[in-house]
Amino acid sequence: MKYTRESGARLTSVLAASLLCTMTLSAQQQEGPQTEAPPLVAPKPAPAPQAGPSEKVIVPAGTRVGVVLQNGISTRSAKPGDSVYLQTSFPITINNRIVIPVGSYLRGELIDSKRPGRVKGRGEFRMRLNTLIFPTGYTVDLNAAPRSADSGGKETMDEEGKITGGSDKAKDAGTIATTTAEGAGIGAIATRTGKGAGIGAGIGAAAGLAAVLLTRGPEAELPRGSTMDVVFERALTLDGSRIQFTNLGQFQPTVQSPPRQP
């Protein structure tokens, strides 16, 4: 009886071990190669490219920037060395990236200013821009000059950026004509003859000419709020990590000067 019980226990152990091996093999077979494709997993979106600390962005020479003058300039009082302040009114982009937003500031100075002469000549001045300040405070040196301007007056600008006052010939001719007519009228009344009118006309014309010669020609002026195109004369190198702009920027309105008299 004792022998039979021990034999049964051994047989039970053998059967349990066999069953365990069979279950293990079955599980391993199920974990083998699958006939069905695994479910698709949506790829994670690639992160937006960020500027590295050593990235340089080059704004090429010849780039034009729209700006608005923040302080008025007139040859009546301007002198070389006077500061000039402007604000960008249009963004500059490179490869779909904003590199100079609206509302950036440019600073420069007058390098020449000349008043008009009394006999001939017109007022003229030139400026040079040497500093660009971004809305974030990032500041870089630059070499730029204006190429066109809208002052609301008769000023002209040459290809070197020199602003010249408008012509005053029509006004001078009007002054002489007026004094001539007034002199003729006075001479005719005084003498009651045509000869007197002629003498008076001559005197009036001389007076008008003297007035023209003693009066300065037109000043060159750019009122506050004048718009200009500025051209970079040298490539501008920017630190890519300092120009991470996500919008076009914001222009600060300039208080316009009173309308100019024609």
Phi, psi and omega in degrees: 000317178298318181296322183293320180293318179295321178295321179294320180295319178296319180297320179297319180296319180296318180295320180295320179294320179297318180296321180295318178297319180297319180292323180294316179297321180295319179294320179295323178294323179292332180274004182286196181305137181262142178277340181260143179291142178292154180299143180288142178244124182297130180292148178287138180298141179292137179295148179298139181297134178247145180290132176282163183298338183255005182290136177242135177249127183254121172265115190292155174298146182094352177297133180257137182233128175281129183224163177235132182287132182264340177226136182290153180230134177214137178293350177298326183227348185288152177213156179305138181099346178297143182282150177232134182234133180222162179228136181289140181245000182213138183283155174246130180236152174224123182053047178063026180234132179286121180248331175227103184280164173299142179094002174285155184248144174241141179232143179204200180207159175283131178255352178198140177208127183224129177283156178290154177280171180275333180265316179206171178102159179230156178294149179205152176206161177227150179228157177227133180257131187229359182219137175239126181241119180280161179302335179280351184099350177298127187235134179225156175276149177211170177229104185215160179209153179288152178235343176204153182212147174238102185259352186082003179238206184255012180296149176237160179225131179270181185291347178263003177087014179277126179265129183236139179296157182288165180287145180241020185297319181297321179294319178298315179298322179294322178297314180295318180297320181294313181292328177296314180296319180295320179295319179297318180296318180295317180296321180294320180292320184291320186255345183058028179225161176294327179298318179297323178297320179294318178297317180297321179297318179297318179295319180296318179298319179296319179296319179295318179297319178297320179297320179295317183291333181270355181257136178293154175289183183291137175287156172265128184220143168232104181292160173302134183097356176296143180259145181216158168255126179250138182245131174284118181273351178218146180301143182251123181259124182243148175280114185302329181286349182257000183234048178273072183265137181250357176220171186287345183100180183222130180272133177269114183305141179259136176292118184286145174287158177301152179305141182278145178282138181293000000 
